[in-house]
Amino acid sequence: MKTILLSAFLSIFLLLLACTQKKEMPETATPPATTTPASFLLYKNFPSKITTPRNVEIWLPEEYDQTTALPVLYMFDGQNIFHGISGWSGEFNRGWEVDETLDSLIKAKVIPPIIVVGIFNIREKRGTEYMPAKPKDLLSRRIEETDNEWYRSFKETPPESDEQLKFIVEELKPFIDANYKTKKDRENTFIGGSSMGGLISAYAICEYPEVFGRAACFSTHWVPFDGYFLEYIKEKLPDPATHKIYFDYGTEGLDGEYEPFQLIADKAMQDRGFEKNKNWMTLKFDGAKHHEDDWRKRFHIPLEFLLRK
C-alpha cells in the first residue's frame, strides 16, 4: 500500500513540475493569440517597467519544430513588417511581408531558418522612441539652436531611445530566449529597421555590441539636427572582427536627402576597419523611394549578407 501511495505521490509531483516548466509569460501579458498562419504569435501590450507597454509579434518559420535553436532578428515598427496596415495618410500599405521573403529564402536554402520579433512602436511617440539620445551634449546644443518646430519638441520630451534599447536587452530578449528555441549569442542576434528604425538599429549595435552582432539599417534617417548622430557613429562603432552592418538608401523623396550623410557614415566604417562586402555593406538604389514597397523588394539582400558565414 505504501508503495502504491508513494508511486501516486511521485506521479503527481512530476506532473506539477512539468506544468511549471511551460513557457513563462510576463506578469500581465495576454497569452499569445495564434493567428493565420499559425506561425504568428502576438503578445498584446507586452508589459515593461522601462518603457510604454506595446504589442510584440513573433514569426516562427515552418522549420521551427524540427530545429534545436535559431537566430533571432528584432525589428522596429513591428506593426508593418508582416501584415498590411493603413499608412500615415490613410492609404492601405502592404507592409514589408518579411515572412514571405524569409519563407522563400529558407525553402530555397539560401539562408538558414530565423525567428523574427516585431516590436510595435507607439505611433504618437515614434520619433521620441527612435531618436538616439547620444551624443548628449551635441544633441542638447542642437535642440537649443533649432528653429524646426518638431525638433523643438525634444526640449519638453527628450529622446527615449535608451529606454527602448534597455527594454529589448533587459526585458524582451530574456523573455524570448527563455520561451523559444533561440541561439542566444551575439553572432545570432540581429537588429533592424527603416528610416528612424534604421537609425535606432545603428544606435543599438553601437550601444550594446555585446548583445547585437548584426544590424540592417534601411534608408537610415541621418538628417535630424544636421546629422548630429554621425559624431557618435565616428566614435562608437563596434569591433569589425565580431560585427556586420548593412546600410542602404534610395534616391527619391526623403531618401534623396540621405547620400551626403551616408557617405560620412561610410567613411567612419572604413576608418574603424570595416571591409566592404565582408563585414559591411552600403547600397544605393536609384529610383527607390522612402516606402515599405521599396524596403520589401530589397529585404532579401541584407538577410543573405548578414547570415552568410
C-alpha positions as CSV (number, residue, x, y, z in Angstrom):
1,M,0.0,0.0,0.0
2,K,2.8,2.4,0.9
3,T,4.5,1.6,-2.5
4,I,1.2,2.5,-4.3
5,L,0.8,5.7,-2.3
6,L,4.5,6.7,-3.0
7,S,4.1,6.0,-6.7
8,A,0.9,8.1,-6.9
9,F,2.6,11.0,-5.0
10,L,5.6,10.8,-7.3
11,S,3.4,10.9,-10.4
12,I,1.5,14.0,-9.1
13,F,4.8,15.7,-8.3
14,L,6.2,15.1,-11.7
15,L,3.0,16.3,-13.3
16,L,3.1,19.6,-11.3
17,L,6.8,20.0,-12.2
18,A,6.1,19.6,-15.9
19,C,3.4,22.3,-15.6
20,T,5.7,24.8,-14.1
21,Q,8.1,24.3,-17.0
22,K,5.7,25.6,-19.6
23,K,6.5,28.9,-21.4
24,E,7.0,31.7,-19.0
25,M,4.7,34.7,-19.6
26,P,5.3,38.3,-18.5
27,E,3.3,39.1,-15.3
28,T,0.5,40.9,-17.1
29,A,0.8,39.8,-20.7
30,T,-2.1,38.4,-22.6
31,P,-1.3,34.8,-23.7
32,P,-0.2,34.8,-27.3
33,A,-3.0,34.5,-29.8
34,T,-2.2,32.2,-32.7
35,T,-3.3,33.8,-35.9
36,T,-3.4,32.6,-39.5
37,P,-1.0,31.3,-40.5
38,A,-0.1,29.5,-37.2
39,S,3.5,30.8,-37.3
40,F,2.5,34.2,-35.9
41,L,2.2,34.8,-32.2
42,L,1.0,38.1,-30.9
43,Y,1.7,39.4,-27.3
44,K,-0.7,42.3,-26.7
45,N,0.6,45.1,-24.5
46,F,3.8,43.3,-23.6
47,P,4.5,44.7,-20.1
48,S,7.5,46.7,-19.3
49,K,8.9,48.5,-16.2
50,I,11.2,50.5,-18.5
51,T,9.0,51.9,-21.3
52,T,5.4,52.0,-22.5
53,P,3.9,48.5,-23.0
54,R,3.4,47.7,-26.6
55,N,2.4,44.8,-28.9
56,V,5.1,42.3,-29.8
57,E,4.6,39.9,-32.7
58,I,6.8,36.8,-33.3
59,W,7.1,34.9,-36.5
60,L,8.3,31.3,-36.4
61,P,9.5,29.6,-39.6
62,E,7.8,26.3,-40.6
63,E,11.1,24.6,-39.7
64,Y,10.9,25.7,-36.1
65,D,9.7,22.4,-34.6
66,Q,12.4,20.5,-36.4
67,T,15.3,22.7,-35.1
68,T,17.1,23.0,-31.8
69,A,17.9,26.7,-31.9
70,L,17.6,29.6,-34.3
71,P,19.0,33.1,-34.8
72,V,16.6,36.0,-34.0
73,L,16.0,39.2,-35.8
74,Y,14.5,42.0,-33.7
75,M,12.7,44.6,-35.9
76,F,11.3,48.1,-35.2
77,D,7.9,49.3,-36.5
78,G,6.6,45.8,-35.8
79,Q,3.1,46.6,-36.9
80,N,4.0,46.9,-40.6
81,I,6.7,44.2,-41.1
82,F,4.4,41.3,-41.6
83,H,0.9,42.5,-42.4
84,G,-0.8,45.2,-44.4
85,I,-1.9,48.3,-42.5
86,S,-3.3,51.7,-43.1
87,G,-0.5,54.1,-43.9
88,W,0.3,57.5,-42.4
89,S,-2.0,59.2,-44.9
90,G,-4.8,56.6,-44.7
91,E,-4.0,54.5,-47.7
92,F,-3.6,50.7,-47.5
93,N,0.0,49.6,-47.1
94,R,1.1,46.1,-47.8
95,G,3.9,46.4,-45.3
96,W,7.2,44.6,-45.6
97,E,5.8,41.0,-45.8
98,V,9.2,39.8,-44.3
99,D,7.7,36.4,-43.5
100,E,7.0,35.7,-47.2
101,T,10.6,36.8,-48.2
102,L,12.1,34.7,-45.5
103,D,10.0,31.7,-46.2
104,S,11.1,31.7,-49.8
105,L,14.8,32.2,-48.9
106,I,14.6,29.4,-46.3
107,K,12.9,26.9,-48.6
108,A,15.5,27.6,-51.3
109,K,18.2,27.0,-48.7
110,V,19.7,30.5,-49.4
111,I,19.6,31.3,-45.6
112,P,19.0,29.2,-42.5
113,P,15.7,29.4,-40.6
114,I,15.4,32.5,-38.5
115,I,12.9,33.9,-35.9
116,V,11.6,37.4,-36.3
117,V,10.4,39.5,-33.4
118,G,8.4,42.6,-34.5
119,I,8.4,45.4,-31.8
120,F,5.5,47.8,-32.3
121,N,6.1,51.5,-32.0
122,I,3.7,53.8,-30.1
123,R,2.6,55.8,-33.1
124,E,2.4,59.2,-31.4
125,K,5.8,58.7,-29.8
126,R,7.7,57.1,-32.6
127,G,10.1,59.9,-33.2
128,T,10.9,60.2,-29.5
129,E,11.3,56.5,-29.1
130,Y,13.7,56.1,-32.0
131,M,15.8,59.3,-31.8
132,P,19.3,58.4,-30.5
133,A,20.0,60.1,-27.1
134,K,23.7,60.4,-27.8
135,P,26.0,62.3,-28.1
136,K,24.1,64.1,-25.3
137,D,26.0,67.4,-25.3
138,L,25.8,67.9,-29.0
139,L,22.2,66.9,-29.1
140,S,21.3,69.3,-26.3
141,R,23.0,72.2,-28.2
142,R,21.3,71.4,-31.5
143,I,17.9,71.2,-29.7
144,E,18.5,74.7,-28.2
145,E,19.6,76.1,-31.6
146,T,16.9,74.6,-33.9
147,D,14.1,76.6,-35.5
148,N,12.4,73.4,-36.6
149,E,9.0,73.1,-34.8
150,W,9.2,69.3,-34.5
151,Y,12.8,69.3,-33.3
152,R,11.9,71.9,-30.7
153,S,9.5,69.4,-29.1
154,F,12.5,67.5,-27.8
155,K,13.1,70.3,-25.3
156,E,9.9,69.1,-23.4
157,T,10.1,65.4,-24.4
158,P,13.7,64.2,-24.6
159,P,14.5,61.1,-26.7
160,E,13.5,57.7,-25.2
161,S,15.7,55.5,-27.4
162,D,17.9,54.5,-24.4
163,E,14.7,53.2,-22.7
164,Q,13.7,51.4,-25.9
165,L,17.0,49.6,-26.2
166,K,17.1,48.8,-22.5
167,F,13.6,47.2,-22.8
168,I,14.8,45.0,-25.6
169,V,18.0,43.9,-23.9
170,E,16.8,43.5,-20.3
171,E,13.1,42.5,-20.7
172,L,12.2,41.4,-24.2
173,K,15.2,39.4,-25.3
174,P,15.5,37.4,-22.0
175,F,11.8,36.5,-22.4
176,I,12.2,35.4,-26.0
177,D,15.4,33.4,-25.1
178,A,13.6,31.7,-22.2
179,N,10.5,30.7,-24.1
180,Y,11.6,30.0,-27.7
181,K,14.4,27.9,-29.2
182,T,16.9,30.7,-29.9
183,K,20.6,31.0,-30.3
184,K,21.3,33.5,-27.6
185,D,24.8,34.7,-28.5
186,R,25.8,37.9,-30.2
187,E,26.5,36.4,-33.6
188,N,22.9,35.2,-33.9
189,T,21.2,38.3,-32.5
190,F,20.2,40.7,-35.2
191,I,18.5,44.2,-35.1
192,G,16.9,46.0,-38.0
193,G,14.6,48.7,-39.2
194,S,14.0,51.5,-41.7
195,S,14.2,55.3,-41.5
196,M,14.2,56.2,-37.8
197,G,14.1,52.5,-37.2
198,G,17.3,52.2,-39.2
199,L,18.8,55.0,-37.1
200,I,18.0,53.3,-33.7
201,S,19.2,50.0,-35.2
202,A,22.6,51.6,-35.8
203,Y,22.5,53.0,-32.2
204,A,21.6,49.6,-30.8
205,I,24.6,47.8,-32.3
206,C,26.9,50.5,-31.0
207,E,25.4,50.8,-27.5
208,Y,25.1,47.0,-27.0
209,P,27.9,45.4,-29.0
210,E,27.9,42.5,-26.6
211,V,24.3,41.7,-27.4
212,F,23.8,42.6,-31.1
213,G,26.2,41.2,-33.7
214,R,24.4,42.2,-36.9
215,A,22.4,45.3,-37.9
216,A,20.3,46.0,-41.0
217,C,19.7,49.7,-41.5
218,F,17.3,50.6,-44.4
219,S,17.1,54.2,-45.5
220,T,18.7,55.4,-42.3
221,H,17.3,58.7,-41.3
222,W,20.6,60.5,-40.5
223,V,19.2,64.0,-41.1
224,P,17.8,65.2,-37.7
225,F,19.7,68.1,-36.1
226,D,22.1,68.2,-39.1
227,G,23.3,64.7,-38.7
228,Y,24.4,65.0,-35.1
229,F,24.3,61.2,-34.6
230,L,27.1,60.8,-37.1
231,E,29.5,62.2,-34.5
232,Y,28.5,59.3,-32.2
233,I,29.0,56.8,-35.0
234,K,32.5,58.1,-35.6
235,E,33.5,57.2,-32.1
236,K,31.3,54.2,-31.1
237,L,31.2,51.7,-33.9
238,P,31.6,48.1,-32.7
239,D,34.5,45.8,-33.4
240,P,34.6,44.8,-37.1
241,A,36.1,41.4,-36.1
242,T,32.8,40.4,-34.5
243,H,30.1,42.5,-36.1
244,K,28.4,43.0,-39.5
245,I,26.4,46.1,-40.6
246,Y,24.2,46.8,-43.6
247,F,23.1,50.3,-44.8
248,D,21.2,51.4,-47.9
249,Y,19.2,54.3,-49.3
250,G,17.2,55.3,-52.3
251,T,17.3,58.5,-54.4
252,E,13.7,59.6,-54.5
253,G,11.6,61.6,-52.0
254,L,13.0,61.6,-48.4
255,D,15.7,59.1,-49.4
256,G,17.1,61.6,-51.8
257,E,18.4,63.6,-48.7
258,Y,20.5,60.7,-47.3
259,E,23.5,60.3,-49.5
260,P,25.7,63.1,-48.1
261,F,25.1,61.8,-44.6
262,Q,25.6,58.1,-45.6
263,L,29.0,59.0,-47.1
264,I,30.1,60.3,-43.8
265,A,28.9,57.1,-42.1
266,D,30.8,55.1,-44.8
267,K,34.0,57.0,-44.0
268,A,33.6,56.2,-40.3
269,M,33.1,52.5,-41.2
270,Q,36.3,52.5,-43.2
271,D,38.2,54.3,-40.5
272,R,37.0,51.7,-37.9
273,G,38.4,48.9,-40.1
274,F,35.2,47.5,-41.7
275,E,35.6,46.0,-45.1
276,K,33.0,46.4,-47.9
277,N,31.2,43.2,-48.7
278,K,32.9,41.3,-45.9
279,N,31.5,42.8,-42.7
280,W,29.9,45.9,-44.0
281,M,27.7,46.8,-47.0
282,T,26.2,50.1,-48.2
283,L,24.0,50.0,-51.2
284,K,22.4,52.8,-53.2
285,F,19.1,52.1,-55.1
286,D,18.5,54.5,-57.9
287,G,14.8,55.4,-58.2
288,A,13.9,53.8,-54.8
289,K,11.6,55.8,-52.5
290,H,11.1,56.0,-48.8
291,H,8.4,53.3,-48.6
292,E,7.7,49.8,-47.4
293,D,7.3,48.7,-51.1
294,D,10.9,49.5,-51.7
295,W,12.2,48.0,-48.5
296,R,10.2,44.8,-49.2
297,K,11.8,44.5,-52.6
298,R,15.4,44.6,-51.2
299,F,14.8,42.9,-47.8
300,H,16.5,39.7,-49.0
301,I,19.8,41.4,-49.7
302,P,20.8,42.2,-46.1
303,L,19.5,38.9,-44.8
304,E,21.6,37.0,-47.2
305,F,24.6,39.2,-46.4
306,L,24.3,39.2,-42.6
307,L,23.5,35.4,-42.4
308,R,26.5,34.5,-44.5
309,K,29.3,32.9,-42.5
